[in-house]
Amino acid sequence: MTRTRLSQSLILTLSTAALAVLAACGGGSDTASTAPTAAAASVTLQTYITDNLATEYSKVWVTVKKITATDSAGTAITLLDATAAPVVVNLSSLAAVGQFMSSVSVPAGIYTQLAVTLGNDVQLVSLDGATTVAGKLASGTSDFVWNVRNLSFDTATTGQLVLDFNLARFTYSAATGLVTPQVDVLHPTDAFRKFVRQQAEVHGTVQSVDTTAGTITVNDSRLGTGVVVSLATDAVITNESTGATLTLAQLATGTRIGIRGTVTPGATTADPVTVSATVVHVESAVTRASGEGTVSAVNGTRVTVKLTDANFLPGSDSVVVETSGATFPHGLATDLAIGVVVSFRGQVSGTGAAAVVAASSVDVRGAASSHARAAHPEHAFAGGGVRGTVGTVGTDGRFTLVVSAANATTAVAAGTYTVTTTGAAYHDGSASCLVAGATIQALGTLSGTTLTAAVLDVDGCAGQQHAEQHGKR
């Protein structure tokens, strides 16, 4: 019997000051335990997921349906219930990333076990993307429940409980088609130190709008109430049904919206979680599919997107996206080229490798909005961006980026570029990572040798140091 190890890990984290569940890359299997102490009546629980990159498969797709914790009295508390709309996760897309999953109020106390309900289907995509293997977590068709026992997690003294779905110790049997899992418990500070970002998808109703602060407060049935969404500098609010662009003042209370952005957890249980968004969608009732990835082929108005994230279980490494009916919050249809990163929303038809998404919205990462293009017509979208090594870093939000012929993977010529960062979002890393010698991918618009960055990716730099305060035991 041939067994393949999945060199990857998924971590769930529960934090008390901001009690959380995450999935993350991890190492050892040191089980955390704490002594009982006096506790408050309840604490806030936020749920995240994260993971590391597999070495034998490029993508590992699983479906998360429910997470429950059991206290010392045997009472089960629901931390996440996504049964009605399961959360599809590509574990390889969560390398060093914590994805916000839920926020609930739970009774304070000691929790002794945890149960995670997963959909039985697991999809394994080969490294070259040519083959997708449909595996199972158990025989039959029932959901798979993963029990983690013998915990001693006291919410009064411990900020987070980190569960490592350690894919480095998972095995896949080609003979049976079964994936055999392994779960460990890690120290939370070790996990949080590795995160380069924390991200969220918010789908809820507008509770309030603050035009002065530039924020929207959203109630999400899964993420919780009072999620504060702030708008990035070049953020766009679009109506998916009409294609119209809206102002913040036009966003009415009770409107259903969807966004994807970067999460900043609150420092205490009284602080709201904040999400910084570049696109806010007023959702259409017919929107069913969303995803993100890199364009690998263009055939007229149809583009093939090599997926990194999706809210549906794909049948292969890629999906075809029909763009003729799509609006473009950032970028233009003419910007769609091989190597460009896009996110899309729309309706999916067909299944497996034959699936096609009729997009209502396509967002080109790093491209300018229509407003920004009108303000700076001399700026051209830099396509795959500018990748190089940081030279000098100024105090005015600018730095120089040296691109050599050897490492220039885009059409951008070798040379030294000046990059402006005002209003740019860090997709990987943070501003503290911006130092001489760092390797950076800067996406944005180019005018001569000056690039106005919209998105910055810093290689190998964890940027969420603020999360460590929640991890003290």
Stockholm file with secondary structure:
# STOCKHOLM 1.0

chainA/1-473         MTRTRLSQSLILTLSTAALAVLAACGGGSDTASTAPTAAAASVTLQTYITDNLATEYSKVWVTVKKITATDSAGTAITLLDATAAPVVVNLSSLAAVGQFMSSVSVPAGIYTQLAVTLGNDVQLVSLDGATTVAGKLASGTSDFVWNVRNLSFDTATTGQLVLDFNLARFTYSAATGLVTPQVDVLHPTDAFRKFVRQQAEVHGTVQSVDTTAGTITVNDSRLGTGVVVSLATDAVITNESTGATLTLAQLATGTRIGIRGTVTPGATTADPVTVSATVVHVESAVTRASGEGTVSAVNGTRVTVKLTDANFLPGSDSVVVETSGATFPHGLATDLAIGVVVSFRGQVSGTGAAAVVAASSVDVRGAASSHARAAHPEHAFAGGGVRGTVGTVGTDGRFTLVVSAANATTAVAAGTYTVTTTGAAYHDGSASCLVAGATIQALGTLSGTTLTAAVLDVDGCAGQQHAEQHGKR
#=GR chainA/1-473 SS CCEEEECCEEEEEEESTTEEECCCCCCCCCCCBCCCCCCCSEEEEEEEEEECCCSSCSEEEEEEEEEEEEETTSCEEEEEECSSSCEEEEGGGGBTEEEEEEEEEEECSEEEEEEEEECSEEEEECTTSSCEEEEESSSSSSCEEEEECSCBEETTTCSEEEEEEEGGGEEEETTTTEEECCEEEECHHHHHTTCSEEEEEEEEEEEEEETTTTEEEEEETTTEEEEEEEEEEEEEEEETTTCCEECGGGCCTTCEEEEEEEEECCSSTTSCCEEEEEEEEECCTTCCEEEEEEEEEEETTEEEEEEEEESSCCSSSEEEEECTTCBCSSSCGGGCCTTCEEEEEEEEESCGGGCEEEEEEEEETTCCCHHHHHHCTTCEECTTCEEEEEEEECSSSEEEEEECTTTCCSSSCSEEEEEECTTCEEEESCGGGCCTTCEEEEEEEEETTEEEEEEEEETTCCCCGGGGGGGCC
#=GC SS_cons         CCEEEECCEEEEEEESTTEEECCCCCCCCCCCBCCCCCCCSEEEEEEEEEECCCSSCSEEEEEEEEEEEEETTSCEEEEEECSSSCEEEEGGGGBTEEEEEEEEEEECSEEEEEEEEECSEEEEECTTSSCEEEEESSSSSSCEEEEECSCBEETTTCSEEEEEEEGGGEEEETTTTEEECCEEEECHHHHHTTCSEEEEEEEEEEEEEETTTTEEEEEETTTEEEEEEEEEEEEEEEETTTCCEECGGGCCTTCEEEEEEEEECCSSTTSCCEEEEEEEEECCTTCCEEEEEEEEEEETTEEEEEEEEESSCCSSSEEEEECTTCBCSSSCGGGCCTTCEEEEEEEEESCGGGCEEEEEEEEETTCCCHHHHHHCTTCEECTTCEEEEEEEECSSSEEEEEECTTTCCSSSCSEEEEEECTTCEEEESCGGGCCTTCEEEEEEEEETTEEEEEEEEETTCCCCGGGGGGGCC
//
